[in-house]
Amino acid sequence: MSKRFLTVGSLLRNHELLKYKREIENREDITYPFYEDLEGYKNCEDASVSDVVEKQLAHGLVQVTDDEFSKSLWHLDFVWGLDGVERFIKESGYFFEDKDGCHKFETRKDIGIRLVGKLSGKNHEFINHFIRLKKLVNGRSEVKQCIPSPAHIYGELVNFGFVKDSTYYKSNEDFCSDLINSYKEFLDDFKVAGGKIIQFDDCLWEQFADEADNSQFDGKSKEELKDLSLAQKYIDINNEVIDYGHELGLLVYTHNCRGNYASRFFGAGSYDSIANLFLKNQHYDRFYLEWDDERAGSLKALEVFKDRNDVEIVLGLLSSKTNTLDDEKRTLDLLTKASEIIDKNRLYLSHQCGFASCDCGNELSEEEQWKKIDQGQKIASQFWGE
């Protein structure tokens, strides 16, 4: 097993857990974390997390998560857990590129957010999830917690109009200030709970790429979203929270995604045109990046990390969206090219994203998922020799 192969943070949920997740998706009359509304849900989740932790360890993973078994969506469960928030079912979901490249694929619709009071990240349910995970792992591996980046949540709630429609917030700036403070409150509790590694997942960067022609928010072109002053605002929001995490002694990672829902994606755009913004200027300790297909462009974007010797890069050269094994020669060739730009001791290998960013998961079986993980271990061992 290789210390150089990592997973982004999510795996396919089992059938028992999915029964509860599907009920959550279609009900507006329940309140996060839903344990009191759905009989047996908490026990099922506890058992499922325990099982998947053991499977991760058995497959040699050196960093373990709860694989988002505690979540329905990769980002909104965190928002649901903040004080001052109510969820609701919208008229439409997110719009992804369908597999034919010609049509839009609409996701689940329970993505509505009402901002009804002052945001706070204190006493968040995710802390209980982390404590459960840490106890299950019991020192046998490193443990990381994945949450959405503050900038992603700011961008999504502003662009969807949730802040404008708020009965509490009168301006984007007031919302932004409380959102940042909520993240800091959460990190305070995370540190007290024994947390050491936090990962901020983010899907906004690529809308600023030269090649990007659509937005995840409504499936239509939104040229104004490419305003570089907005890009800088996202960077500043993230950096304020990252820097606070560093003050607490935390390692702060990020994963950049172009969308991952039922093996579909929503975004195009290479890293080349945004490297000097989001890669160069964000203060993360480790970047999980996607190079699983031609949408990502060349590895040239890695050059912005040349002088950032304290930064590690996880190359998402493998695909979590397919049910077949990846091209090992392609992967090894790209690892070699990357190591010609960045010292290979600062590089890691992963799939481009998790296998189930939302609970529906990508279109492959659990058996196929673990085979792909084992292949990643094999390739990493071959390249790094460890």
Summary of the structure (lengths in Angstrom):
residues: 386
radius of gyration: 19.5
end to end distance: 7.6
largest distance: 57.2
contacts: 1296
relative contact order: 0.15
helix: 40%
strand: 17%
